[in-house]
Amino acid sequence: LSQLCYLCFNYKTNIASIFDELSSESIEQIAQQLLAHFDHSRKCVRQSVTSIVSKLAEQHIQSLLFPLLFICKIQPNSKNLKDFYDEICNKYPKLVGEAKTVSNGLLSISLLD
């Protein structure tokens, strides 16, 4: 799947149609890679990635929370990613709050060692 993403992102391919055929469990495996392409240079890729990740979020929001929090920390200037994150925060405020608490706790523990 990782290689499929690479091919789709680097060649003029309609990735949405390819990923529509995959199960959400398969897409979960490449969620981090998809999140990293929210600011792809090609608009059609950005739109497709947003669509794919949004569909996954509706079905399996828990699988996206930690990767989403992480990618937002390492790409804080990404407007597309921030817009998506804000949408998720508005839709699932309790889950996002819990994920932030766990994430911050794990980060602080790792810094203590």
N, C-alpha and C positions, 0 to 999 in steps of 0.2 A: 504493500500500500504506500509506503514511503516513496518508492520509486515511481509509482503511478502519480503521486502528487507532484514530484519533481518534473515529470514529463508534461503534465497538464499545466503547471505554472510557467514552464519555459517555452512551450510551443502553443500555437494558437489553437487551443482545443476548448470546447465547451465543457468545462469541468462539472457544471451543475448536473448535466444529463448523465455523466459517468457516475457521480456520487449518489444520484437519486436511486440507483440500482443497488447500492450497498446497504447493508443492515446498519442500524445505529451502533451496534457493538463493534463493527468494523471501523466506523468513523471515530469512535472513542479512541481507538488505537493511534489515530493520527491527529487528534484534537489539538495537541500542542503545535504541530506543524501548521495546521490550518490557522490557528490564532496568530502565528508569526507572520502570516501573509495578509493581515488586515490592511496593511499599507503597501501592498504590491504596486508596482509601477503601472500595471495595466488595470484600467477601471473594471473591465469585465471579470477579471480574477477577483478583485476586491468584492464586487457585488456577489459573485458566486460563493466565495468563502463566507461572507456574512449570511447568505441564505442557508448554506449547509450548516453552519454553526448554530444559527437561530433554530433550525429544525431540531438539531441535537439537544439544544437547551430546553426545548419544550418537552422532550421525552426523558432526558437524563441530565438535568441541571447539576446534580451532584458531581458528575464526572467532569464537568467543566470548571467548577469553582476554583480549585487550587491551581490548575494551569492558567486560568484567567487572572487570578490574583498575582501569580508570578510574572506573567508576561506584561501586565500593567506596571509592575515595579521596574522591569528592565527596559520598557519602552514607554516612559511617562509622557512623551510628547506626541504620541499617536492619536490623532483626533478620531479616526475611525474606531479604534479600539476603545477609546474613552467613551465614545457615544454608545457603543455596544455594552460596555461595562455599566454605564449609567442606566441603560435600559434593563439590564439584569438586576441591578440594585433596586430599581423601582418595582420590578415584578416580583422579586424574591428577597425582600429586605431582611427577613429573619435568617434565611440560609446564608446570605452573604455575610451578615454580622457574625454568625457562628463560625463560618470559614475564616474570616479575618482573625477572630479570637484564637482559633487553633493555629493558624499560620503564624501569627505574631508570637504565640507561646512556643512553638517549635523553633522559630528563629532565635528567640531569646535564650532558649536552652542550648541551642547549638553554639551560640556566642560565648556561653559560660565555660564551655570545655576548652 
